[in-house]
Amino acid sequence: MSNLRLYMEDARGTSTSKAGFSIRGAGRSSRNYIIGDDGQRSNGSVIHAPITSRGQVHLAVEELLGSTGYYPAADGRLRRVLPLADPYYPWLFVESIGSIYGMGHPEQSAADPLGFMEADPLDYVTTYPSYKFSDVSFTPRPYESVQDDEIQTGVIEYVNQQGFAAHYQYAKEWERFVDVDTVPAGEYITANAGRFVFDVASALAPKGQPAGDGQLRMFVRKKMLKMTWFQVPNSYTIGSATQDTYIDQAIGTINQTDWWRYPKGSLLLEGAAINRYLPFLPKAKLSGSGQILFTNEKLCDITFMFSYLNPPLGKDSAGAEATPSAAAIPGQHVQAGHNLAPYAHMSGWYYVKTQIPKVSDADNRPIYPSFEYALLFTNPGIV
């Protein structure tokens, strides 16, 4: 239920609401709403209280469209006010407000009576006892809209690339406002050891001779994932002189632990695309002299681009799963997924690492370092 509790659908005479749908799932509805004194009376008394401040109209805009911010006591979650849903088609949410205009007896007042605004506004503003929000458009969302109290939070231990373990606060923000698109793919790779040869029973046939170029080939099944996180404060993408963002730290790494629906080591973050935009209602703050300033803090949509690879471990000469021979640094060296390499001669995948003289076996490095992907949805400047 909205906080204002004063939205009345404009249904005088013929209803102005409308909706449309198509077989491909695109749906849309549109309604007109009135807030404030809509002219209805009971025994001569006003039923719905008139609008008395511009702040009420601003609040109505924020309630209809929703907003994104932070909690004062950071626990990893974003503070999201979800957009309001269509009362008849509740899977549609407010996307836009076509226009807002005042109704009823107008009154003139000073635009900034206390002189606290950042820039001098025009001298006077006209206010009305009610306002009509025309063409309020409702559309479906490409992600799940989940309330803040449904998002689980916790503390996770992550081993960084220097091998130090630390505890971090995180929230499962990837369970809302996230859309995932996958593109199946595959390729043949050739081996640098072993070859294909003819195998026939006839002595006259080319038994044992190379077949074509003779190289062994393996088909690698993989896929690309594009995961877009919508309406995120832009501060998540801005680092500092002393600290990179978690996105910066994670590029070129694989997931250190099982994350979401993907086993450890199976995801490689190859890059991220960021689409920044101004919010419809900017944040306000006070300057040192007490003036109201509107910040330029932006929102953004972040698209993470992952490569997925999760081959099973190959077999050893006895037919058992070929587990690594030596323990790697716990938590840091992931012996799975992208850190496996194919050995075409055995048609299997095996853990590989560097071989550096005078370095202990456990300290040799795998192909990719690892990162705790739960932190991708946390802001290091806030938590």
C-alpha positions in Angstrom: 0.0 0.0 0.0 1.3 3.4 -0.9 2.2 6.0 1.8 0.0 8.8 0.4 -3.2 6.6 0.2 -4.8 9.3 -2.0 -4.7 8.0 -5.5 -8.1 8.1 -7.1 -8.5 6.8 -10.6 -10.1 9.3 -12.9 -13.2 7.4 -13.9 -15.7 10.2 -14.4 -18.1 9.1 -17.2 -16.3 6.7 -19.5 -13.2 5.0 -18.0 -10.0 6.4 -19.4 -8.0 3.3 -18.5 -6.8 1.0 -21.2 -4.7 -2.1 -21.7 -3.2 -4.2 -24.5 -1.4 -7.5 -24.8 0.3 -9.6 -27.5 1.2 -13.2 -27.9 4.9 -12.5 -27.3 4.2 -11.3 -23.8 4.4 -7.6 -24.3 1.7 -5.9 -22.2 0.9 -2.4 -21.3 -1.8 -0.5 -19.5 -2.5 3.2 -18.9 -4.6 5.0 -16.3 -5.2 8.6 -15.1 -5.1 9.4 -11.4 -6.0 12.4 -9.3 -4.4 13.1 -5.9 -5.8 15.7 -3.5 -9.3 17.2 -3.4 -11.1 15.6 -6.3 -14.4 17.5 -5.7 -16.2 14.8 -3.7 -18.1 15.9 -0.6 -19.9 14.1 2.2 -22.3 16.3 4.1 -20.5 19.3 2.7 -17.1 18.1 4.0 -14.1 17.3 1.7 -13.6 13.5 1.4 -10.0 13.6 0.2 -7.7 16.3 1.7 -6.3 18.9 -0.7 -2.7 19.0 -1.6 -1.0 21.5 0.7 2.7 21.3 -0.4 4.7 20.6 -3.5 6.5 17.9 -1.6 3.4 15.8 -1.7 3.4 15.9 -5.5 7.1 15.0 -5.5 6.5 12.1 -3.1 3.7 10.8 -5.4 6.1 10.8 -8.4 8.6 8.7 -6.3 5.9 6.4 -5.1 4.6 5.7 -8.5 8.0 5.1 -10.2 10.0 3.7 -7.3 13.5 4.6 -6.2 16.9 3.2 -5.3 19.1 4.2 -2.4 21.1 3.0 0.6 20.3 2.1 4.2 22.0 4.2 6.9 23.2 1.0 8.6 24.8 -0.8 5.6 24.2 -4.6 5.4 24.9 -5.0 1.7 21.3 -4.4 0.6 20.0 -1.6 -1.6 17.1 0.4 -0.3 14.5 -0.1 -3.1 11.1 1.4 -3.2 9.3 -0.7 -5.8 7.1 1.0 -8.4 3.4 0.7 -7.8 1.6 -2.1 -9.7 -1.5 -1.8 -11.8 -4.6 -2.6 -9.6 -6.2 -4.7 -12.3 -3.1 -6.3 -13.9 -0.7 -6.6 -10.9 2.1 -8.0 -13.0 2.5 -4.6 -14.7 4.4 -1.8 -12.9 4.5 2.0 -13.4 7.1 2.8 -16.1 6.3 6.4 -16.8 4.0 9.4 -16.1 2.8 11.1 -19.2 2.0 14.5 -17.7 1.1 16.2 -14.4 -1.2 19.2 -14.2 -3.0 21.1 -11.4 -6.8 21.1 -11.0 -9.1 23.3 -9.0 -8.7 26.9 -7.6 -5.1 28.1 -8.1 -3.0 29.9 -5.5 0.1 31.9 -6.0 3.0 31.6 -3.6 6.7 32.4 -3.5 8.8 29.7 -5.3 11.6 29.8 -2.7 10.4 31.8 0.3 13.5 31.0 2.4 16.0 31.5 -0.3 17.6 28.1 0.2 17.6 26.8 -3.3 20.9 26.1 -5.2 19.9 28.5 -8.1 17.4 31.3 -8.0 14.1 30.0 -9.4 11.4 32.1 -11.0 9.7 34.2 -8.4 6.2 32.6 -8.1 4.6 29.2 -8.5 1.0 28.3 -8.9 -0.3 25.5 -6.7 -3.6 23.6 -6.8 -5.7 21.6 -4.3 -5.5 18.5 -6.6 -3.3 17.2 -9.4 -4.0 14.9 -12.3 -1.4 12.3 -13.3 -2.3 11.7 -16.9 -1.2 8.6 -18.9 0.4 6.7 -16.1 1.9 3.8 -18.0 2.3 0.3 -16.6 4.6 -2.4 -18.2 6.1 -5.7 -17.2 9.6 -5.9 -15.9 12.4 -8.2 -17.3 13.4 -9.1 -13.7 11.8 -10.1 -10.4 10.7 -7.2 -8.2 11.4 -8.3 -4.7 10.9 -6.2 -1.5 14.0 -5.4 0.7 13.0 -7.6 3.6 13.0 -10.7 1.3 16.7 -10.2 0.4 19.0 -12.4 2.6 22.2 -10.9 4.0 25.2 -12.4 5.6 28.9 -12.5 6.1 31.2 -14.5 3.8 34.8 -15.4 4.0 36.8 -14.6 0.9 40.5 -15.4 0.2 42.0 -12.6 -1.9 44.7 -12.9 -4.5 47.4 -12.3 -1.8 46.1 -15.3 0.1 44.6 -13.4 3.0 41.2 -14.4 4.4 38.8 -11.7 5.5 35.1 -11.5 6.3 32.8 -9.4 4.1 29.2 -8.4 4.4 27.0 -9.2 1.4 23.4 -9.4 0.3 21.8 -11.6 -2.3 20.9 -8.6 -4.6 21.3 -10.9 -7.6 17.9 -12.4 -6.8 16.1 -9.2 -7.9 16.4 -6.5 -10.6 18.6 -9.0 -12.6 18.0 -10.4 -16.1 20.1 -13.2 -17.5 20.6 -14.0 -21.2 22.6 -17.1 -22.4 24.1 -17.9 -25.8 25.1 -21.5 -26.2 28.4 -22.0 -28.1 31.1 -24.5 -28.8 34.4 -25.0 -30.6 36.9 -27.6 -31.7 40.3 -27.5 -30.1 43.4 -29.4 -31.4 45.8 -31.2 -29.2 49.5 -30.5 -29.1 50.2 -34.1 -28.3 48.8 -37.3 -29.8 47.2 -37.8 -33.2 44.4 -39.6 -35.2 45.5 -42.6 -37.2 43.6 -45.1 -39.4 42.5 -48.3 -37.7 41.4 -51.0 -40.2 41.7 -54.8 -40.3 43.0 -55.1 -43.8 46.8 -55.2 -44.2 46.5 -53.4 -47.5 44.7 -50.4 -45.9 46.7 -47.5 -44.3 46.5 -48.9 -40.8 48.4 -46.7 -38.4 48.8 -43.9 -40.9 47.8 -40.3 -39.9 44.3 -39.4 -40.8 44.2 -35.9 -42.4 46.5 -33.7 -40.4 46.6 -36.4 -37.8 45.9 -34.0 -34.8 43.5 -35.0 -32.1 40.5 -32.7 -31.8 38.0 -32.2 -29.0 34.7 -30.4 -29.1 34.4 -27.9 -26.2 30.8 -27.1 -25.1 30.5 -23.7 -23.5 28.2 -20.7 -23.3 28.2 -16.9 -22.8 26.1 -15.3 -20.1 25.0 -11.7 -20.0 23.7 -10.8 -16.6 22.2 -7.3 -16.4 21.6 -5.6 -13.0 19.2 -2.7 -13.3 18.9 0.6 -11.4 22.1 0.5 -9.4 23.7 3.5 -7.8 26.6 4.6 -10.0 28.9 4.6 -7.0 29.2 0.8 -7.4 31.2 1.5 -10.5 33.5 4.2 -9.3 36.7 3.3 -7.4 39.3 5.5 -5.8 43.0 6.1 -5.7 43.4 3.5 -3.0 40.6 1.0 -3.8 39.2 -0.6 -7.0 35.6 -1.5 -7.2 34.7 -5.1 -6.8 33.9 -5.2 -10.5 37.4 -4.0 -11.3 38.9 -6.7 -9.0 36.7 -9.5 -10.4 37.4 -9.1 -14.2 39.6 -11.9 -15.4 38.8 -14.2 -12.4 36.6 -17.2 -11.9 34.0 -17.7 -9.1 35.8 -18.9 -6.0 32.8 -20.7 -4.5 29.5 -22.1 -5.8 27.5 -18.9 -6.6 23.8 -18.7 -7.5 23.2 -21.7 -9.7 26.8 -22.1 -11.0 29.5 -24.4 -9.5 32.8 -22.9 -8.4 35.3 -22.2 -11.2 32.6 -22.4 -14.0 32.2 -18.7 -14.6 34.9 -16.4 -16.0 34.1 -12.6 -15.8 35.4 -11.3 -19.1 34.1 -7.7 -18.8 31.2 -5.4 -17.8 29.2 -2.8 -19.7 27.8 0.2 -17.8 24.8 2.3 -19.0 24.6 5.4 -16.8 21.6 7.8 -16.6 20.1 10.5 -14.4 17.3 9.5 -12.0 14.0 11.2 -12.4 14.2 12.6 -8.9 17.8 13.7 -7.9 19.1 13.4 -4.4 19.2 16.6 -2.4 21.8 17.6 0.2 22.6 20.7 2.3 25.7 22.8 1.5 27.9 24.2 4.2 25.9 27.4 4.1 22.6 25.6 4.4 21.6 25.8 0.7 19.7 22.9 -0.9 21.9 21.3 -3.6 20.8 18.6 -6.1 23.5 16.0 -6.6 24.4 14.6 -10.0 24.5 11.0 -8.6 23.4 8.7 -11.4 21.9 5.3 -11.6 23.2 2.7 -14.0 22.5 -0.7 -15.5 25.5 -3.0 -15.3 25.8 -5.9 -17.7 28.3 -8.6 -16.6 29.7 -10.8 -19.4 30.6 -14.3 -18.2 32.0 -17.3 -20.1 30.7 -20.6 -18.7 32.7 -23.8 -18.8 32.2 -26.7 -16.5 33.7 -29.9 -17.9 33.9 -33.0 -15.7 37.3 -34.1 -14.4 39.0 -36.7 -16.6 39.8 -40.2 -15.6 43.2 -41.6 -14.5 44.7 -44.8 -15.7 42.6 -46.8 -13.3 39.4 -45.2 -14.5 38.8 -43.1 -11.4 38.3 -39.3 -11.3 41.7 -37.7 -11.7 41.8 -35.4 -8.7 44.8 -33.0 -8.4 47.9 -34.6 -6.9 48.7 -31.7 -4.5 46.5 -29.4 -2.5 46.4 -25.8 -3.7 46.1 -22.8 -1.5 42.7 -23.3 0.2 40.0 -21.1 -1.2 42.3 -19.3 -3.6 43.2 -21.9 -6.3 40.1 -23.3 -7.7 40.7 -26.8 -9.2 37.6 -26.9 -11.4 35.9 -25.3 -14.4 38.1 -22.8 -16.3 41.2 -24.0 -14.4 41.0 -27.4 -16.2 42.7 -28.0 -19.5 41.9 -30.7 -22.0 44.3 -33.6 -22.6 43.0 -34.8 -25.9 45.0 -38.0 -25.8 42.8 -39.2 -22.9 39.7 -37.2 -24.1 39.5 -35.6 -20.6 39.9 -32.5 -18.6 42.5 -32.1 -15.9 43.7 -29.4 -13.4 46.8 -27.5 -14.6 49.2 -25.1 -12.9 52.5 -23.5 -13.3 55.7 -25.3 -12.7 58.3 -22.9 -11.4 61.7 -24.1 -10.1 62.3 -23.6 -6.4 58.7 -22.8 -5.7 56.7 -25.2 -3.6 54.2 -27.3 -5.4 51.2 -25.8 -3.6 52.3 -22.3 -4.4 52.3 -22.8 -8.2 49.4 -20.9 -9.9 46.5 -22.1 -11.9 45.3 -20.5 -15.2 42.9 -18.1 -13.5 42.8 -16.5 -10.0 39.5 -16.5 -8.2 37.1 -14.0 -6.7 34.0 -14.2 -4.5 31.3 -13.2 -6.9 28.7 -12.4 -4.2 30.8 -9.2 -3.7 30.0 -8.1 -7.3 26.6 -7.0 -5.9 28.1 -5.1 -2.9 29.6 -1.6 -2.9 33.1 -1.5 -1.2 32.6 2.2 -0.5 29.4 1.5 1.5 30.0 -1.9 3.2 
